[in-house]
Each structure stands twice: as C-alpha cells, then as structure tokens.
C-alpha cells in the first residue's frame, strides 16, 4: 500500500525515532508491510489508525536518559500522577497503598494501576505477588525493549476488563544476531541516588536463511539509596509556610502528662496559667533550644497544629528521615527461540525472568508512654525510672521554670521519644517473576494467525531488616533505665543498654508473602473476508482468550507469634490460594465504507467465575475528507471485576493520626476546631477490609480527535477523551462519609456514650469518577547547518475530574487543580517540548518537561480558620526541568551517549501537604524527581 500525505507524516513523525525519521523522510512514497498495532487485532498498513497510539522508540528513551519503566511513566504526559512509584511508598502507608512494597505501577489517564493493562510483547504478565492487583514495572526487561506502544484509549473490547485507562505494551526484539554490550550510569551531582546498569545481548541464527534464531538479553541494574537528609528541600520545618512536623517524639524525649508520672496531669505555665501537657526541657525559656537536641530537631508548632498545651514541646523532622529513592537491585533475563517451518509459519518459545530486591527505610520507632497494661502498650513499668542517669537533669529543668509544686519527684517519667538507637525501620521486599510463553504465528491462505500458551508468576515476600524489636524485651530495657531517652548529642548510651536493645532485635522476621499466577491460552485470526465496500476490502479478526488467575497471601508464619513493636504484619489478609477462570471470545471488523471513511466494530464476551458474563462493544471511525486531514473517534464500554483482596481481605484497624477530624454529627463538615463546641478533635480507629458482596465496576469511554499533516514535515493531532466509571471500588472515602453523614451513619461506630470509636472504611462500590481531557501532539522538522532538526511537542490537559460517593449522589465539584490524597493528583496541564538536531555521527536532544501548578493541601489551622501562617501560599508552583543529551557513532559498532538530566538543577516545588498521609518532606513524590542534576553516560558496543 502506498501511503498518502497524512499517512506518511504520521508514519515518519510518530512511529520512528527523530534520527530515523529525518533520515528516511524523503519525497518518494513508501510501501509498508502489514503490521498489528496495540489496540487492534487486524494487521493493516494504515498506520494513521482510528485509535490514538503513542509510540516511543528505544533511541528516544535513551536520549532522555530513561533507565526504567518507572522513569518512563513519570515522563509520559498521559500517565497519571498517582502513588505508583517507589518514592510514594517509602514509609508508613495506609489505605490503597497497603501491600505496595517494592511496586512501581503504570497508571494511564489517572485511572489507577489496576485499571491500566500492561502487556509484554502483546500478552499479559502476572500482577505483583503481594497485592495481586497491578503489574510491577520493575519486572519488565526494560533494557531489552525496542519500543513502547501506548494506546490512549479504553481497550476492554479487545484485551479484557482491566484496560479502562488504556494499554501500555512493552515490545522487545523478536530476533537478534550478533552480540552487544551496553553500560549505563546516571550519577547525581549532589550525591546519593546514583543508577547503574549493564546489559548483554547475544543471538545467532537467521530466520530468513537458516530458518531459526535464538537470542537472549541479561540485565543487571542497581539504584543506590537517596536519603531525605541528602537534599535541602526535604525539610518540613517551614512553619511560616504552613508546614511543620506533627510529632513530639524526639531524639531528646518530650515529657508527657500521665497519671502517676513526674508531671501528673500537666504543669501550669507561669506565663499565662495554661496547663502544659507536653514539655521538652530544651524548649523552656532560657534553655538551649530544640535544635540542640540533635539532627532534625526543632520546635513543635503548637499554633499550626492547634495544640496550645504543647507550647514547650519539640518536634523531629520524621518525613525528612525517610528514604527518597529506595535502594534497588534488579536482575532480569529474556530469551527467545524462533523456528520457521512450511515457509509461512513460525514457532517460538519465550522466557522472561526477573529478581528484584527493594529496601524501603524510614524513621525510627516512636516510643509513647501509656497507662495501659496491654501487651502492646508502653505501660508504667517501661517509663523512665528515678534511678535513671538523666532523671535529675530533667526534674531540675522543669522545676527551674514551673516550680516544684506540680512535680512528683521520684515518680517515673512518661515521655514520647524517637528511639534513634533502635535504628531506622527497614523492610526488604524480594520479588521473583517469570513468564514462559510458547506460540505459533503465520499465515493460512489470506489469513494471519497467532496463538500462544503461557504461564506467568510473581512471588514476593517482605522481611524486617532493622528498627523492629520484640515488645517484651524492649519494654524491659526501657524500664530498667539502661536506655536513656534524655541524651544530648555527644553523650553515649550505656553499653549494657545497647546490648539489651540489640538482643531484642527482630531483624530477619518475615512479615508476609504472596504469589500471583496467570495461565493463559489465546489465539487470534485476522484477514480479509472476501467482501468489498466502496473503500476497499472488509477485514476481520476473531479470537479466544482463556485465563486462570490465581492468588495467595500468607501472613506471619512463625510457630510462636511473639509480639514485635509496630511491625506491619498483615495476618488479617492472609488468604489461601484462590482462583478464577475467565473465558472470552472477541471479534473485530474493519469496514471501509468509503475511500475516505472507515469504521471499526469490535466486541468481547467475557465469562467470569462468580460474576457471570459481560459483553463490551467498541466502535471507532476515521474520516479523511482531504489527504492532509483526518477525524477519528471511538466509544466503548468496560467491565472490571473486584480483585481478590478487595473481595477477601480481612478486617484491619488503623488509628487515625490526624488532628483535623471532628464528629460530623455534632460538627457539620467534620473539621476540628477546639474553640467551637462539638468540634473537638477525635482520633478513632479506621477499619479497612474486603467485602465479598462487591459488584463489578463498569465504564464508558469516549474520544474524538483530529490529525492534520499538510506535508511530511509537520503534523498535529488533537484528541478529546472522557472516561466515566460507575460502581468504582475503593475504600470508603473519609470526606464522603463526612459530607454525606446522614447516608453513612452506620459507618460511624460509637460506644455506649455516643463517642465515635471507629469508622468503617471497608471497600464499597462508590458512585464512580468522571474524567475528561485533551491530548495534543505535534512535530515539525527541517534542515539546518547541514543537519536535520525536529521540534516535537506533546501535552495533556485535564478538564474534568469529579467523584461521587454513591450513584444516588450528585457529582462533586471539579477537582482538577486541587490536592487529592493517595490517588491521582489531577493537575491541569503537563507537556514535553523537545528539540533534536542530527548531522553525521552526532545527534543532540534538548527537552523541557513541564508540570502545572495546583492548590496545596491546607494546614489544619488554615482549614478551620484559627491561624494562618505568615508565608502561607495556597498554590504549589509549577515544575519545569530540562534534559540534554548528545550521541556519537563515529567509531564503527560503537555508540556513546552523554547527557544531563535536570540541566538547571531545579528543586521540586514546595508543598505543605500533611506527611501523616503522604510521602515527601515538603515536596510531592507524584510530580517531581528529587535527585536533582545528574550526569548520564551510556556506552554501547556491537560485536
């Protein structure tokens, strides 16, 4: 088929790297072989298809210094801004992030990683073993990727129910001859967070002449640790801007009021007669100040957090103590053997395997004294005794300001302490994944076919590394006084106390593990039906997809479940192996109604164990009124069944840690304000878990766009899209339960006195979400100074993001540009603007990456109107970085690429979001790259 003007422009601009595009963009028409692209099962030559597809070639990925699938997702404008990267799951997590240890997910159009289908060479891989809901991108053999195809549209009618947000297809080589060695380094200028990788690719056999080919690719990759303390912007002691750490657990302990303790119910402040219940001796008038207590200490902002009784408390920057980039080691392999027989048929066997080790590390445990006698509490027998070495120092400091009348000399000291000697809490997650695939492809007459059988697995486990201790031994050593929570920098702990603390360590205990298994048989046939319409031959594809999905999750496997302080076991969610079978048939018809108008009809029938059957259609069109202009559009529906853990998770409880919640029955809106009767702070337990009666989600996807290519040097595409999801499964949103209290009164669990003691936030079928936007893609190329240049622009505009708690409720206000916890952060605009220039052996690329500003999360005092910090800014600034690279191929079979990421060393913009609910100390992990300026070097040699 000879391409027209529009087809040539899109083929050159979208399907090739800049260098290749410029080299091949001649004036002569080209003839293309039939190809099958992501989103359609029909092989055809019209690459200007009705569906919007983004193709990223290997050379483009290398030019940006991208070294992992996670980095690629952060770069793509179509990708959502969810908590899908390792940095977003670096510390204590809650709600939907539970079980995400070591996982990097793909999240297209903000629909979530579990609503984005990830394929490897057009077929599924197993979801991550711990949660079983989304594919871990770390298991993809990224160094072996030849290109990535992103279908920016729903594809449930072709691929199945989890393709609501779109499809991302990682495509590797299908054959290779020779050998290639490549090395890659990405080294930060400020230190920490370096990335190294090496890849060996080798193959032999020529499919055309020998009738066979075997190749393999082995990659090793290491991400070094980047600590929060390695970057100046990672600092939550910025109270004038509305951000200060909400903890009084400090390396030099803060004294707390507890019955029977040194300060009893609290001490009366001689300044104004107020009662102070949290006092750090370092912060008293005339003392050395909180900063003298150790690294990351500072004053507790009692105004910002609305806690007048903590006027003399200190705080510690626990968000900055977390790891920004988790240390990670990857080893992956992909191998393929192909054999041609009977001329038009190829049999192949493909194996993919990976081993990923990720270690997340965050702040040491906080020890909080209590009057409870429960085994899980630090009761009176663990308080700091009067025999302790620092007892008199603490007593004298308090007596010097408050006087002695309120002090109970000889009584133990109740305190809140950050146990630095315990070490940072660290959890290592190891994931072993594989896929074995055997298949056939070829032609029978005029029909193309492909068929395969595969089995894939992802098995993961998480193990305690440091920072966790057996509770009985920890309580004993604390109560003995051998461990001193009131030490200043330079002062040393008692060696006997440190030895006892080491003996109490629970390092090496396995928290939990899980495995996700996918077994699949698929077959597709496509070709011409022998019928013709005015625009050409009618084509059809049909196929089957048979899958078995299996999942298991085990909790604490120790014979004796000895209590470990704060260890995040997940025993309630332990699940013996469960499975479901999915049987599906699908068909697709390409109808060229006119030489300038074609319609594609597709449909898929799925039958799910436990959920019955569903049929999902898709219709798309392309109308090309003139050679240089085409219009395209599509409509489809989707159907997504609950995941195993959404159905079967047990009940878990988590203490609400914030100071911003009030009882909505007595305080409409639920915003805590101690100055308003009925709006006192409550901190109930929140209950999470699965529900066996959940219904499937449904969705409707719509798109309409235009492509204009007046010549082969310029093209412009503009696509509007909308995704409406119904019965969306999610943990019951706290704000929905508050705003619609009358409809959710049963979710607010009360004791006999009527006080809220728990909130039921188990999974529900919520009313859904409504998201729409516009995507823009354009390129322009020409000649300059004996070389060829290309200017490429890609942008994504989000127009609408609305939610509703139940289908009977109205849609919320438009949340685009607002701060959203946990889920997708719907910023209005994202774009990349790239300029490349090539001549001879040299190729240069300069790229701008832009992320729009948005409204920040309001501090508690701003939200309830009690206190507005002097420097509070409700807007988070936009984020712009520039990347540059240069490649040289002046030596035969040798390629060198060097570059700079974040050329201007731009810091992430400041945000005051609450760190009890989100990672990132004064910066947003869903938007920015914290590594700063880094230097790239990649070497490639072909033997």
N, C-alpha and C positions, 0 to 999 in steps of 0.2 A: 504494500500500500504506500502510495506517495503522500507525504504529509502536506497539508495546506499551510497557509501562513500562520494561523493560530497554533496548529499542532507543532510546527517547527519551533516557534518561540517558546512554548511551554516545555517541549522535549528538551530543548537546549538549556533553558533557564532553570527548570525545576528538577530535572532528572539527572543532572550532571554536576560535577564539581565546577567551581569557577574556572579553573585552569583548563579542564577538558572542554567545558562549554565554549570558551573563547577559541580554543584550537580547532573545534570542529564546526563552528558556526559559519559555514560558507554560504554562497548564494545558490548552490545546486540543491534541488530537492533530495531528500534521503528516503530510503526504504527501510522500514523496521520489521523485525520479526515479531510474531505474536508473543505477547507476554501476559502473565497473570499478575495483577497488582492486588495489594491488600484492599479488601472491601468488595471484590468481585471474584466469582469462581470461573468466569468466562475469559479465555485467552483472546485478546484482540490487539490491534495495532494502534487504536486511537488513544494515545496517552493523555489527550485532553479530555479525560473521562468526566462523567457526570458527577462524580464524587470528589470532594476536596481532599487531596492527599499531599502531605509534605514528605519529601524525600531528602534525607541527609546522608550524603556520601562520606566515606571514610576520610577522604582528604579534607573535607570541610570540618569534620570532627577534630582531626589532628591540627588544623590551622588555628582552632580555638583553644588548643591545649587541654581538651577534654579527655579525661583518662578513665572515666567510669560512667555507667549508665545513670547513676545518681547525679553526677555533674551535668550530664546531658539534659536530664529532666529540669534541673534548675535553670538551664539556659533556654529551653524551649518556651516560647510565649504561650503556646496552647496549654502547657502544663499548669495545673492549679497550684495554689500556694498553701498546701496542706502540711500537716505534721508527718511528712512522708520520708524525711531524710534522717540520718543518724543523729545529727545535731539536735533535732527536735525531740529526740527520745533519749537524751543523755543523762537524765537524772530521775527523780521520782516522777512517775507518770500516773495518770488516772484516766478513767472513762475509756474512750475508744483506743487510747494508746497502750492499754494494758496488753502485755504479750507481744509487744513490738520490738523486743530486744533484738538488736542486730539486723533490723529490717530496713531496706530502702524500697519505697514503692513508687509506682507510676500512677499519676493522678491527672487525667486529662479533663480539661474544662471544669475543674473543681468538683467533679462528681465522686471522687474518692478512689483509692487504690483498689477497692473491691468491686468497683463498677467500671474499671478500665481493664480491657483484655490485653494481656501481654503474651505474644507469640514468639517462638524461636523457629525461624525458617518455616513460618506459616502454620505451626502446630503448637498446641498448648504444652506448658510445663507445669509441674506441681507447685501449688502455693506453699508458702513458708510453713515449716513444721510446727512452730509454736502456736500460731493463731489459726492457720489454715484458711485465711481469707484473701490474701493477696500474694502475688509472686514477689519474691525477693530479688531485686535487680542485681544484688551482689553476686548472685549465682549465674548470671548471664556471662558467657565468654566474650567480654567486650572487645578485647584486643583482636579477636578473630572476625569481628563484624566488618562486612563490606559496605553495608548501608543500613539505614533505619527508615522504615516507611511508617508514617503516622497517618492513620485515617481519621480525619477530623469530623467524624460523624458517627451516629449510632450504627451498630452493625449486628444487632441481635438477630436479624433475619438470615444472616449468613453464618455467624460464628457461635451464636448462643446468647444466653441471657445476661452474661456479665459484660457485655460490650456497650453499655449505655453511654458512657462518656466517650468512647472511641476505642481504637485498636492501635497498639504500637507493636510493630513486627521487626524484630532484630534478625537480620538476614546475613548469614555467613557465606563464605565461599562454598560452592558445590564441588569444586575440584581444584587441584593445585599440583604443579610440577616444579621441582627445584627445592631450594631451602632459603629461608630468610630469618635473620636475627635482628631484633629491634630492642632498643633500650630507651627508657623514658624517665626523666627526672623533672620534678616540679618543686622547687626549693623556695621557701618564703624568705623575704628579706629580713623580717623581724624575728625569725626563728620559730621553730615549732611547726607542726603540721606539714612536714615535707612528705612528698609522694614519690615512690619509686616503683618501676615495673620493668619487666623484661619478658619478651615473647620469642618463642622459637616455633617456626612454621616449616614443615617439610612434607613433600609429597612426591609421588612418582606415578608414571603411567599416563598415557594419552588416550582419552576416551574416543577421540576420532580415529586414531590409527591403531592403538593397541586394544581398544575395547574395554579398558578398565582404568581406574585411578584410585589411589589410596593416599590420603593426606591426614596430617594431624597438627594441632596447634596447642602448645603448652604455654601457660602464662603464670607468672608469679608477680604479685603486687603487694606493696606494703604502704599503708598510711600511718605516719607517725603521729604521736599524740600532740594535741594542741590544747593547752590549759587556758582556762579563763583568765588566770593571772598573767598570761603571756601577752595580753592585749589591753592597752589603756582604756579603750572604750567599754570594756567589760567591767563595769563599776556601777553598783546600784546605790552608792552613797551620793546621790544627787537630789537632796530633799527640796531644794529651791525649784526643781523642775518636776516635782511630784513623784519622785522615786526614792525609796529608802527601804532597806531590808526589814521585813516583818518577822524578826526573830530576836529574842532576848537570851538565846542560848549562845554564849560567847566563850572564847578560849580562857579568859579570866571570868569566872562564873558570875552570874547575876543572882543576888539573894532574893528569894521569893517568900511570900507570906504563906504559911501553912500552920494549922493548929498544932501546937506543941513544938514549934520551931523557934529559932532565935528571935525573929521579928514578929512572931504571933500572927495577928490579923493585919499587920502593917504598921508603919510608923507615921506619926503626924509631922507634916512638914512645917518647920517654924516660919517658913516664908509666908504661907497663907492659910495654914491649918488644914490643908488637904491631906488625905491619907494616901501614902505611897506604899504600893504592894510589890513592886519590882525595882530593886535598888542595886546598882553596881557601885561598889566603893570608889572605883576610878572616876566616876562621873559626878561625885559630890562636889559642892563648891570648894575650891581650893585644892582639889585633888589633881592628879597628873593628866586626867582626861582619858576617855575611852581608847583613843588611839595608842596609848602607852601599853595597852594590854596585849598587843600582838598584831600580826599582819591581818588585814581585812577587818579590824575592829573599828567602830565609830559609834557616835551617839544614836540612840533609838529615837526616831522622830515621833514623839507621842502625839503631836498635833495632827500629823498626816494620817496616823492610824487611829486617831480618836481614843487614845488611852491615856487620860490625864494622870492615872495612878502610876504611870511608868516614866515620870518626868526625869528620873535619875537612872534610867536603865541604859545599858549599852546594847549595840547590835553587832552582827557579824555578817559580812557580805557572802552569804552562802551561795547565791546564784553565780558569783564570780569564781567560786571554788569548783564549779563543775567543769567537766571536760567539754571543750568546744568541738574538737574533732576527735572522735574515738579512735584509738589505735586499732588497726585492722590489718589482717593478713589474708590474702586470697591466693589460692592455687586452683586453676581451672584447666580443663582439657576438653577439646572437641576433636573427634576423628570421624572420618567418613570413608567408606569404601564403595565405589560405584562400578557396575559391570553392565556393559551394553550387550544385548542379545537380540537376535532377529531384527537387526537394523534400527527399529523404531522403539525399542523398549530398553529401559534401564532399571536395574535392580540396585538398591543401595541399603547400606546399614550405617547408622549414625549413632555415635555415643557421645554424650556430654556429661562431664562430671566436675564437681567443684567442692572445695573445702574452704569455708570462710570462718575466721575467728575474729570476733569483735569484742572489745572490752570497754564497757562504759564505767565511768568513775565519777562520783560526785561527793558532796560534802560529808564529813564525818558525822556520826550519830549525835543527836542532841539528847542529853540526859535531863529529864524533868522530874523533880521530886514530887511525891504524891503522898496522900494519907491513905490511899487504898492498900488493902492487904492482898490484892490479886497478884498472882504469879507474874503477870505481865507488867506490873507497875513497880516503880522505884519507891517503895514504902519507907517508913521511918527508919527501918534498920539499915537502909542504904544511904541515909543523909550523912553530911559531913560531920564527924563527931567532935566533941570538945577537946579530944586528945590530938586532933589534927594539928600539924605544924603551923598552919596559917590561921587557925581559929582566932587567936588573939588579934592578929592583924585586921581581920575583918570586923571583929567586935569593936576594936578601938576606932576604926574609921567611921563606923556607924554612930558610935557614941559621941564622937567628936562633933558631929553635925546635928543629930537628932536628940542627943542626950541619952541617958541610961534608963529613963523611966519605962520606955516601951520595949526594952530589950530583956530577954530571958537568958542571962549568962549561964552557960553550962548546957543549955538545950542545943541539940544538933541543928545544923544549918540546912534548911531547904533551899534548893538552888536550881538554876537552869544553866547547863554547861555544855559547851561544844567539846566533845571528847577528842581533841587533836591526837592524843596518844593512841586512840583506838585506830587511827588511820582512816583514809578516805574509803567510803563504801564503794566496792568494785565488784562487778558481775561480768563474767566472761560467758559469751554465747558462741557455741560452735555449731555450724550447720554443714551437713554433708548432703549434697544433692546430686541427682543423676537423672538422665533420660536415655533410654535405649529405644531406638526407632528403626524399624525395617520397613522398606516400602518399594513400590513399583511405580513407574511413570512412563508414559509413552503415548503412542497413537495407535488407534484401531480404526482403519479407514480414515474418515474425516474427523474422527472424534479423538480428543485428547483425554487422557485419564491420569489420575494419581490416586494411589491407595497406600495406606500405611497402618501399622500396628505399633503401639508404643506403650512403654511403662515408665513412669517418672515418679521420683520420690524426693522429698525434702525432710530430713530428720535433724532436729535441733535439740539442744539442751543448754540450760543456763546454770552456772556454778558460782558459788560465792568465792571471791578471791581474797578480799581483805575488808576490814571495817565492821565485821559482824562477830558477835560474841554470845556465848551461852549465857542465858539470863541469870541463872542461879550463881554462877561464878562471878559474873560482872557485878551483881548486887553485893556479893560478899566482899569483893576487893574494894568497892566504893565505900561500904560501911565501915571497913577496917581503918580507914584514914590513910592507908598506904598510898593511895592515889589522891593527889591534891588538885582540886579544881580551881584553886586560887593562886596560880603561879604566874609571875611576870616573865617576859622574855629574858632568857639568860639563866633562869632558875631551872633546876633539874628535878625530875620526879625521883622518888625513892626506887632504887634498882629492884627491891623486892616487890614493889607495886607493879613495876613494868613487867617483871617476870610472871606475876599472877595474871596480869592482863593478857600476856601472850599465851598463857596456858588456857585461857578462856576463849581463844580464837576459834571460830567456826569455819575457817578457810578450808575449801575443798568440798564443802557440803553441796550436793546437787539440789537445786531448787525445784526444777521441773524439766520435763522434756516432752517432745511431741513429734509426730510424723504425719505428713500429708502424702497420700499416694494417689496417682492418677493413672488409670489404664484406659487406653483409647484405641478404637478401630474406626478408621474413616476412609471414605472413598468418594471421589468426585469425577464426573464425566462431563465434558463440555464440547460443543461443536455446533455446526450448522444443521438446522432441521430440514434443509432442502426446500424451504419456503422462502419466497422473496416478497418484500414490501417495496414501495417506491424508493426507499432509501438504501436498499440492499438486502442482504441475506439475514433471515431471522436466526438468532443463535440462542442456545440453551445450555444451562448447566444444572446438574442434579447430583445429589449425593446423600450419604448417610453419615451419621456421627453417633457412635456408641461409646459411652463413657461410664466408668465406675470410679467414683470419688470416695476415698477412704480417709479417715482421720482418727487419731488417738492422741490423748494428752494425759500424762501422768504427773502426779504431784510429788510430795515428799516420800521417797522410797526407803527411808531409814527404818530399821526394825524398831528402834525406840525414838519416837518423835520428840526429842528434847528441845525445849523452847530456846530459840535464838532471837535476841532482841532485834526487832524491826526487820527481820528477814522477810522479803516479799514472796513467801510461799503462795502457791495458788491451788491449794488442795481442793477447795470447793469446786474448782472447774475440771477436776480430773475426770477423764472420760475414756471408757473402754472403746475399742475400735468400733466406730460407726461407719456406715457406708450408705451411698445412694447410687442407683443406676439411672442414667439418663439415656434415652433413646430419641434420636432426632432424624428427620428427613428434611431436605430443603431443595428448593428449585429456584432458578433464576432465568428470566427470558429477556433477551435484548431485542427490541423491536424498532428498527429504523423506519419510522412512519414516513419520513421524507428525507431527502438527502441532507436537509438542514435541521431535522428534528428526530430525535430518538428517545425512546422511553425504555426504562429497565424496570421490570417487575420481579420481585423476589418474595419468597415466603419460607417460613421454617415452622415445622411442627415438632414440639418437644414434649416428651412424656417423662415426668419426674416421679420417682418413688416418693410417696407421701404427699404429693401436691397435685397430682392429676396431670392434665395436659394443657398446653397453650399453643396458640398459633400466632405468629408475629409476622406481619407483612411489611414490605418496604417498596416504595415506588419512587423512582427518580427520573429526571429528564434532563436533556441537553438540547437547547435550541440555538442554532448558529445562523442568525439572519444574514450575516455577511462573513467573509472569510476571517476577518480580524476580531470578531466579537461573538461571544457565546454567553448564554444564560443557562444556569443549572439550578436544580432544586431537588429536594428529597423530603419524604415523610416516612416515618417508620414508628413502630411500637416496640416496647421492650418488656421483659418479664424477668424478675430476679428473685430467686428463692432465698430464704434465710440461710446463713452459714450454719455449720454445725454448732459453733459456740454461741451463736445468737439463739439457737433453739435449746441447747442443753447445758449451758453454763450454770453452775450452782450459784448460790447467793453469797456475795461478798460484801463486806461493810468497810466503809472508809470514813474517817472522821473529817467533817468539813473544817478546813483550816482557816477560812477567811474570817474577817471581822466586819463584813459588809452585809450580812444576812439578818433579816428580822422576820418575825412571824407574819405572813401575809393576811392572816385572819384579823389581826389587831393593827397591822401597819400596811395598808394598801400599797402595793409596789414592792414590798419586802426589803426596802433599803434601810439598813440600820442607822439610827441616829439617837444617841443616848440622851439628847435634850428633848426628845419627843416621847411622851408616854405611849407605851405599847410597841415602840420601835427599838427596844433593847436588842443587843447582839445575841443571836442564838448560834450554836455550833453543833447541830445534830449530826448523827450518823447518816451517811448516804448509802443506800442499798442498791447494789448492781447485780445483774444476773440475767440468765436467759429465760425465755418463755416458749414452751412447746406449742402454744396456740398462735404463734405469729403467722401472718399471712404473707404471701409473696408481694414484692414491690411490682409496680407497673410504671411504664414511662411512655412518653410520646416525644419524638424528636422531629424537628422541622428545620429546614435550611433552604436558603435561596441566595444565589450569588451570580456574579458576572465575571467574565475573563475577557480582557481586551489586550490584543497583541497586534498593533498596526504594522509591525515589522519584526524581523528576527533579532533585533537588538533591544527591544523593550517589551515588557509585559506587565499587566496589572490585574490582580484578582481581588475581588471584594465579596465576602460571604457573610450573610446574616444567619444566625442559628438560635434555636431555642430548645431547651430540654425541660420538660415538665415531668417530675417524678411524683408518683402517688403511693401512699402507704409506705413511705420510706422508713426503713428500720433503723432506729437509733436509740441510744439511751435517752430516756425521758429528759428533755432539756429543762434545766432548773428555771430559766426565765419563763418558759412556757407554763410550768407548774405554778409559778408565782403570778404571772399576768392573767392566768385563767384559773385562779384558785377555786372558784365555785364549781368548776367542772372536774377538778382534780383533788377534792378534799380528802378522798380516800388515800391519796399518795402521801399525805402529811400525817404521820403516825404520832399519836400523842399518848402521854402517860395518864394516870388517873387524875392528875391535877390539871390536865389540859395543855401541858407544856409539850412542844414539839421535840421528840426524841429521835426521830428518824424520818427520812424522805425516801420513798420508794422510787428509784430511778431505773428500774429494770427496763430492758428493751421493750419498745412499743412500736406499733405501726403508726407513725406520725402522719400528719396531713400531707407532708411532702415538701418539695422545693421547686421553685420556678427560676430558671437561669436563662439568660439570653445575652447575646453579644455579637460583635462584628469582628471578623478577621481580615486583615489586609496583607497582601503580599505583592511585591513589585521588584523588578530588576531592570537595570539599564546598563548597556555595555558599549564600549567603543575602543578606539586606538589612541595611544599617546606615547610619544618619545620612543617609537619603535616597539612598544609593547602593547598589551591589551589590558583594559581595565573593566571592572564591573562594580556597579553600585547596587546593593541589594538591601531591601527594607522589608521587615516583617513585623506586624503589630497585632495585638489582641486587645479589643475594647470590650469590657463587661458593662452592659447596660442595665441589667436587672438581676438581682438575687433576692428572692423572697422565700420565706418559710411559713409553715403553719403547723401548729401542734396537733391538730386533728382535722380530718376532712370537713368537719362541720364548722370549723372556724375560718374567718377571713384570712387572706394572705397578710403577712406582716408588711411593715414599711419596707421600702427598698433599702437593702443593707449594703449595697455597693459603696465602697469607700469607708465603711465602718469597721472597727475592730471586731473580730469574731474569734472567740476562744476555740482551741482544739482543732476545729475543722478548717475548711478552706477560708483563707483571708481574701475577700473579694476586692482586690484593688482594681481601680477603673481601667488602667492602661498599662501595657507592657510592650516594649518593642526592642528589636535589634536592628542596627544600621551598620552595614559592612561595606568597606571599600577594599577591593583587591586589585593588584596590578602585577602582571607577569611579563617577563621578557627573557627569552633564552632559558638559562638554568635557574633563574631567580623568580621567586613568587612572594609577594608581600600581601598581608591582610591586616587591616585595622578595623576593629569592631567596637561599636558603642552598644552597651546593654543598659536599658532604662527600665526602672520600676517606679510607678506613680506613688504619690503621697496618699495618706489615708488618715482617718480620725483615730486618735490614740484611745486606749482604754483609760477611763477616768479613774483617778485615785479615789478611795472611799470618801475622803473628806470633801473632794470636789463634787462627787456624785450626790452626797447628801447636803451639800451647801454649808458645812460647818467651818471649812478652812480651805482657802485657795492659795497654794504656794506662789511666791512672787514671780517665779520664772516659768509657771505652767503654760505650756503651749498645747492646745488640743490637736494640733496637726503633727503627724510624723512626716519628716521631709522625704522627698523623692530620693531615689538611689540610682546613681549612674556610675558605671565603670567602663574603662576602655581596655581592650586587649589587642596586642600586636604580635604578629609572628612573621618570620621570614624563612623560606625554604630554599635550599640549594641542591642541585643534582648534577654538579659539574664533573663528578667522578662516576664513571660507569658503574652501575649497580649499587651506588651508594647515595643515600639521601640524608641531609642534615636539616633539621628544623629547630630554630631557636625563637624564643619569644618572651613576652612579658604579659602576665595576667594582672589586671588591676593596675594599669600603667601609672596612674596618678596616686596610687596608694590611698584610695578613698575608704574611710571607715564606714561601717554600717550606720544608718541614721539612728538617732536616739529615740527610744520608746520607753514609756513608763508603765508598760503592761505588768500585771501582778505576777511575780515569779513563783507563787504557790501553784499556779495553773499553767505556766508556760515556761519553756526553756529560753535561755538568752538573757544575760545580765545587761539590761539597757539596750539590747538590740534584738531584732526579730529573725529567728532562725529560718522562718518560712520565706524570707525575702532575700537576705543578704549572705554574702560569702565573708566569713570573718578572718580569712587567712591573710588578707592584705596583699601587697605587691609580691608576686612570686616570679621566679625565673625558670623558663622552660628550656629543656634541651632534649631532643629526640634524635636518635641515630638509627638508621635502617640500612642493612646490607643484604643484598640478594646474592646468594652463592651460585 
